[in-house]
Amino acid sequence: MAKVLDIKDLYVSFDTYAGEVQAVRGVSYSVDEGEVLAVVGESGCGKSVTAQTIMKLNPMPPARIKSGSLTLGDIDIINTPEDDMQKIRGKEVSMIFQDPMTCLNPTMKVGKQIVEAIVHHQRLSKEEAHAKAIEMLEKVQIPNAEERANQYPHEFSGGMRQRAMIAMALSCNPKLLIADEPTTALDVTIQAQIIDLLANIRDELNTAIVLITHDLGVVASLADKIAVMYAGKVVETGSADDIFYNASHPYTVALLNSLPKHDTNKSDKLQSIPGTPPDLLDPPKGCAFASRCEKCMKICRHKQPPVFKLNDGHEAACWLLHKDCPKEGGKS
């Protein structure tokens, strides 16, 4: 299966008045054709910065790609100039943002906005582009697509606006679709519909998808692979089964434990992760999760853990997985 996206040891920082914010610190992951990779973690862990770097949407300055490699198919994104990136965005890779109301132009009809994207990247007449826009709105299951294309974004519900954004993102048949928390602003029922829609897109078009979210529960039925990020690093990667049934990093375990369970008594409280993430102006020398980890050992505070391979495709960066580590770590 062809590899669509390959990120290796990527470092991205922001130069601010307070100093260098090390937002992404050595991130590596890849996505194959027709595969869904879910990137999960708390707000501020570097999920969106990494995704926006794929499309070079982070303003530079203050953003700065310090090192690493990032290839989209055979395109070296890091060394691609802005003029060429404008041709790549939308055609090779598209992005669905968290709040469609802030991304759609409120003064333009929805259909016209999709037509503009099609005309920009494809050699089609406006009539052909309009027909393609209607086809895309139908594909994302918007009823009365031709009528809806002549309406403005404020006339759409939240779920329909998100579907319109997906239609626009898919209008030029990109190889990679990045969905940056596409369900956060929607109610639970509409969330499920959007996730089902993304699954249908993957199955019908064989599109590679990077789904960014802070909620592991959202990706349970969709993701083929999951990358768990914390403080600018990927701390665990694996298949959905690996993460849900054999989580090995304490942070991943804590995320799973914070999800509500069907067999939980009404009187039981949801578990939370104590403490706060570290300040990436001055990241800790050791494991970034050490101060919040119940199994923290002395080495965790002073030395970064390497990535340990657990099985084919399942890896985690935690000293507890070292062959010389006792079966149970302890607070030090």
C-alpha positions as CSV (number, residue, x, y, z in Angstrom):
1,M,0.0,0.0,0.0
2,A,1.4,3.4,-1.0
3,K,2.5,5.7,1.8
4,V,0.7,9.1,1.5
5,L,2.3,11.0,4.4
6,D,5.6,10.4,6.2
7,I,6.8,12.6,9.1
8,K,10.1,11.8,10.7
9,D,11.6,13.5,13.8
10,L,9.8,16.8,13.2
11,Y,10.6,19.8,15.4
12,V,8.6,23.0,15.2
13,S,9.0,26.0,17.5
14,F,7.3,29.4,17.9
15,D,9.5,32.4,18.7
16,T,7.6,34.6,21.1
17,Y,8.3,37.6,23.4
18,A,8.6,35.2,26.3
19,G,11.1,32.9,24.5
20,E,11.0,29.8,22.3
21,V,7.9,27.6,22.6
22,Q,8.9,24.1,21.6
23,A,5.5,23.0,20.3
24,V,6.5,19.9,18.4
25,R,9.5,17.9,19.6
26,G,10.5,15.0,17.4
27,V,7.2,13.8,16.1
28,S,7.1,10.9,13.7
29,Y,4.1,9.2,12.1
30,S,2.9,8.0,8.7
31,V,-0.3,7.3,6.9
32,D,-0.9,4.9,4.0
33,E,-3.4,5.1,1.2
34,G,-7.0,4.5,2.5
35,E,-5.9,4.5,6.1
36,V,-7.2,6.5,9.0
37,L,-4.7,7.8,11.6
38,A,-6.2,9.4,14.7
39,V,-3.9,11.8,16.6
40,V,-5.2,12.2,20.2
41,G,-4.1,14.2,23.2
42,E,-4.9,17.2,25.5
43,S,-5.2,20.7,24.1
44,G,-1.7,22.2,23.6
45,C,0.1,18.9,23.0
46,G,1.1,19.8,19.4
47,K,-1.6,17.9,17.4
48,S,-2.8,20.8,15.4
49,V,0.6,22.4,15.0
50,T,1.9,19.2,13.4
51,A,-1.2,19.0,11.1
52,Q,-0.9,22.6,10.0
53,T,2.8,22.1,9.3
54,I,1.8,19.5,6.7
55,M,0.0,22.3,4.8
56,K,2.5,25.0,6.0
57,L,-0.4,27.0,7.5
58,N,1.6,28.1,10.6
59,P,2.7,31.7,10.0
60,M,6.5,31.8,9.7
61,P,7.6,33.8,11.7
62,P,6.8,33.2,14.6
63,A,6.6,29.5,13.6
64,R,9.9,27.9,12.7
65,I,10.5,24.3,11.4
66,K,13.8,23.5,13.2
67,S,14.5,20.0,11.7
68,G,13.0,16.7,10.5
69,S,11.4,15.6,7.3
70,L,7.9,15.8,6.0
71,T,6.9,14.2,2.7
72,L,3.5,14.1,1.1
73,G,3.8,11.3,-1.5
74,D,7.0,12.4,-3.3
75,I,6.7,16.1,-2.3
76,D,9.2,17.5,0.2
77,I,6.9,19.8,2.0
78,I,9.5,21.5,4.2
79,N,11.5,22.7,1.2
80,T,8.5,23.6,-1.0
81,P,8.1,27.4,-1.6
82,E,4.9,29.1,-0.8
83,D,3.9,29.6,-4.5
84,D,4.0,25.8,-5.0
85,M,2.2,25.2,-1.7
86,Q,-0.8,27.1,-3.0
87,K,-1.1,24.6,-5.7
88,I,-0.7,21.7,-3.3
89,R,-3.3,22.8,-0.7
90,G,-6.7,21.6,-1.8
91,K,-5.4,19.4,-4.6
92,E,-3.0,17.1,-2.8
93,V,-4.0,17.7,0.8
94,S,-7.1,19.3,2.3
95,M,-8.1,20.3,5.8
96,I,-11.5,20.3,7.7
97,F,-11.3,22.8,10.5
98,Q,-12.9,22.7,14.0
99,D,-15.4,25.5,13.5
100,P,-16.8,25.7,9.9
101,M,-18.6,29.0,10.6
102,T,-15.3,30.8,10.9
103,C,-13.9,29.1,7.8
104,L,-16.8,29.6,5.4
105,N,-17.2,33.1,3.9
106,P,-20.5,34.4,5.4
107,T,-21.1,36.7,2.4
108,M,-20.8,34.0,-0.3
109,K,-23.2,31.3,-1.1
110,V,-22.0,27.8,-0.1
111,G,-22.0,26.4,-3.7
112,K,-20.0,29.4,-5.0
113,Q,-17.3,28.8,-2.4
114,I,-17.0,25.1,-3.5
115,V,-16.9,26.2,-7.1
116,E,-14.1,28.6,-6.4
117,A,-12.0,25.8,-5.0
118,I,-12.7,23.5,-8.0
119,V,-11.9,26.2,-10.6
120,H,-8.6,27.1,-8.8
121,H,-7.2,23.6,-9.1
122,Q,-9.0,21.9,-12.0
123,R,-9.4,22.9,-15.6
124,L,-13.2,23.1,-15.6
125,S,-15.7,25.7,-16.8
126,K,-17.8,27.4,-14.2
127,E,-20.8,25.3,-15.3
128,E,-18.8,22.1,-14.9
129,A,-17.5,23.2,-11.6
130,H,-21.0,24.1,-10.4
131,A,-22.2,20.6,-11.4
132,K,-19.2,19.1,-9.5
133,A,-20.1,21.2,-6.4
134,I,-23.7,19.8,-6.4
135,E,-22.3,16.3,-6.8
136,M,-20.0,16.8,-3.8
137,L,-22.8,18.2,-1.6
138,E,-24.8,15.1,-2.5
139,K,-21.9,12.9,-1.7
140,V,-21.7,14.3,1.8
141,Q,-25.5,13.6,2.2
142,I,-26.8,17.2,2.1
143,P,-30.5,16.9,1.1
144,N,-31.8,19.1,-1.8
145,A,-28.2,19.8,-2.7
146,E,-28.9,22.1,-5.7
147,E,-31.2,24.3,-3.6
148,R,-28.8,24.3,-0.6
149,A,-25.9,25.4,-2.9
150,N,-27.7,28.7,-3.3
151,Q,-27.9,29.4,0.4
152,Y,-25.5,31.2,2.7
153,P,-23.6,29.5,5.6
154,H,-25.9,31.0,8.3
155,E,-28.8,29.2,6.7
156,F,-27.1,25.8,7.4
157,S,-27.1,24.0,10.7
158,G,-23.8,23.3,12.4
159,G,-23.7,19.7,11.1
160,M,-24.6,20.8,7.6
161,R,-21.9,23.5,7.6
162,Q,-19.4,20.8,8.6
163,R,-20.6,18.6,5.7
164,A,-20.2,21.6,3.3
165,M,-16.6,22.0,4.5
166,I,-16.0,18.3,3.9
167,A,-17.5,18.6,0.4
168,M,-15.2,21.6,-0.3
169,A,-12.2,19.6,1.0
170,L,-13.0,16.6,-1.2
171,S,-13.9,18.6,-4.3
172,C,-10.4,18.2,-5.8
173,N,-9.9,14.6,-4.9
174,P,-7.0,15.1,-2.4
175,K,-4.7,12.2,-1.5
176,L,-4.8,13.2,2.2
177,L,-7.7,14.7,4.2
178,I,-6.8,16.3,7.6
179,A,-9.8,16.6,10.0
180,D,-8.9,18.9,12.9
181,E,-11.4,18.1,15.6
182,P,-14.3,18.1,13.1
183,T,-16.9,17.0,15.7
184,T,-16.0,19.2,18.7
185,A,-18.7,21.9,18.2
186,L,-21.4,19.4,17.3
187,D,-23.9,17.4,19.5
188,V,-23.4,13.7,20.0
189,T,-25.8,12.6,17.3
190,I,-24.3,14.8,14.6
191,Q,-20.8,13.7,15.8
192,A,-21.7,10.1,15.0
193,Q,-23.0,11.1,11.6
194,I,-19.8,13.0,10.7
195,I,-17.6,10.1,11.8
196,D,-19.7,7.7,9.7
197,L,-19.4,10.1,6.7
198,L,-15.6,10.1,7.1
199,A,-15.6,6.3,7.2
200,N,-17.7,6.3,3.9
201,I,-15.2,8.7,2.3
202,R,-12.3,6.4,3.2
203,D,-14.1,3.4,1.9
204,E,-15.4,4.9,-1.4
205,L,-12.5,7.2,-2.4
206,N,-9.6,5.4,-0.7
207,T,-8.6,8.7,0.9
208,A,-5.9,8.8,3.6
209,I,-7.3,10.6,6.7
210,V,-5.5,12.2,9.7
211,L,-8.2,12.7,12.4
212,I,-7.2,15.1,15.2
213,T,-9.1,14.9,18.4
214,H,-8.8,15.0,22.2
215,D,-11.4,12.3,22.6
216,L,-10.4,8.7,22.2
217,G,-14.1,7.7,22.3
218,V,-14.7,9.5,19.0
219,V,-12.2,7.5,17.1
220,A,-12.9,4.0,18.4
221,S,-14.9,2.8,15.4
222,L,-13.0,4.8,12.7
223,A,-9.2,4.7,13.3
224,D,-6.9,2.1,11.9
225,K,-3.9,3.5,13.8
226,I,-3.7,5.9,16.8
227,A,-0.9,8.2,17.8
228,V,-1.1,9.6,21.3
229,M,0.7,12.9,21.8
230,Y,1.7,14.6,25.0
231,A,3.8,17.8,25.4
232,G,4.9,18.0,21.8
233,K,5.8,14.3,21.5
234,V,4.2,11.1,20.3
235,V,4.3,8.9,23.4
236,E,2.5,5.8,22.0
237,T,1.4,4.6,18.6
238,G,-0.4,1.4,17.6
239,S,-3.5,0.0,16.0
240,A,-6.9,0.8,17.5
241,D,-6.9,-2.6,19.2
242,D,-3.4,-2.0,20.6
243,I,-4.3,1.3,22.2
244,F,-7.8,0.3,23.5
245,Y,-6.9,-3.2,24.8
246,N,-3.2,-3.1,25.4
247,A,-2.3,0.5,26.2
248,S,1.3,0.7,27.5
249,H,2.1,4.3,28.3
250,P,0.7,5.7,31.6
251,Y,-0.7,8.7,29.8
252,T,-2.7,6.6,27.3
253,V,-4.0,4.5,30.2
254,A,-5.1,7.7,32.0
255,L,-6.9,9.0,28.9
256,L,-8.8,5.7,28.6
257,N,-9.7,5.7,32.3
258,S,-11.1,9.2,32.0
259,L,-13.8,8.0,29.5
260,P,-17.2,7.1,30.8
261,K,-17.9,3.3,30.8
262,H,-21.3,1.6,30.2
263,D,-20.9,-0.5,33.3
264,T,-20.1,2.4,35.6
265,N,-22.4,3.0,38.6
266,K,-24.1,6.4,38.6
267,S,-22.5,7.2,41.9
268,D,-19.0,6.6,40.5
269,K,-17.0,9.7,39.6
270,L,-15.1,10.0,36.3
271,Q,-11.4,9.7,36.8
272,S,-9.2,12.7,35.9
273,I,-5.5,13.2,35.3
274,P,-4.1,15.3,38.2
275,G,-1.8,18.3,37.5
276,T,-1.2,20.2,34.3
277,P,0.9,19.7,31.2
278,P,4.5,21.1,31.3
279,D,5.3,24.6,30.0
280,L,6.9,24.1,26.6
281,L,8.9,27.3,27.0
282,D,11.0,25.2,29.3
283,P,10.3,21.5,28.7
284,P,11.4,19.0,31.4
285,K,14.7,17.1,30.9
286,G,13.1,13.8,31.4
287,C,9.6,12.4,30.6
288,A,7.1,15.2,30.2
289,F,4.4,13.2,32.0
290,A,6.6,12.3,35.0
291,S,5.1,14.9,37.4
292,R,1.5,13.5,36.7
293,C,2.4,9.8,36.6
294,E,1.6,7.5,39.5
295,K,4.4,5.1,38.4
296,C,7.1,7.8,38.0
297,M,10.6,6.6,38.8
298,K,13.8,8.6,39.4
299,I,15.1,8.1,35.9
300,C,11.8,9.5,34.4
301,R,12.6,12.9,35.8
302,H,16.1,13.1,34.4
303,K,16.3,11.3,31.1
304,Q,14.0,11.1,28.1
305,P,12.7,7.5,27.6
306,P,13.5,5.9,24.2
307,V,10.8,4.4,22.1
308,F,10.2,0.7,22.9
309,K,8.8,-1.6,20.3
310,L,6.1,-3.8,21.8
311,N,5.0,-5.6,18.6
312,D,4.7,-4.9,14.9
313,G,3.3,-1.3,14.8
314,H,2.9,-0.8,18.5
315,E,5.5,1.4,20.2
316,A,5.6,3.5,23.4
317,A,8.1,5.8,25.0
318,C,8.1,4.9,28.7
319,W,10.9,3.7,31.0
320,L,8.5,1.1,32.5
321,L,8.9,-0.9,29.3
322,H,12.7,-1.2,29.7
323,K,13.8,-4.9,30.2
324,D,15.5,-4.0,33.5
325,C,12.6,-2.1,35.0
326,P,10.7,-3.7,37.9
327,K,7.2,-4.9,37.1
328,E,5.7,-2.0,39.0
329,G,7.2,1.5,39.0
330,G,6.9,3.7,42.1
331,K,6.8,7.3,43.1
332,S,10.2,8.7,43.8
